Amino acid sequence: MPTITVNLQIDDAFIGNIEKVLTDEDTLIEVNQALAKWCDPYVPYRTGALSKNLIIDSTGVTYNQPYAEKNYYGVDIPHNLTYHPLATAKWDEAMMRDHGDEFVNEVSDIIARRLRELNG
């Protein structure tokens, strides 16, 4: 997954909580849920098993099918475009090309909201 840069304009009172929010398990899970949501239209979909069988945790998004890696790298896989017309290999990179700014804005909103929650 490419590295993204999020520019936040935050009140000085929140500065002390930045590291706490950026390493908070619940925040990371929420960011990864957003990632999965934005990537979904790009994930190959024939029966839905790959697209719908996810493990989302604080470390990332794992597509839990034995053929997930083969689909991700596009090795000998003609992607069916019937249900997901944008389906492609390296779906996270394709999503970032098409919707990176929107995804980054959502991540910024999540971080800003979590900072507000910490500061009451």
Secondary structure, DSSP 8 states (H G I E B T S, - for coil): -----------GGGGGGHHHHHH-HHHHHHHHHHHHHHHGGGS--SSSHHHH-EEEETTEEEE-STTHHHHHHTTT-----SS-TT--SSHHHHHHHHHHHHHHHHHHHHHHHHHHHHH-
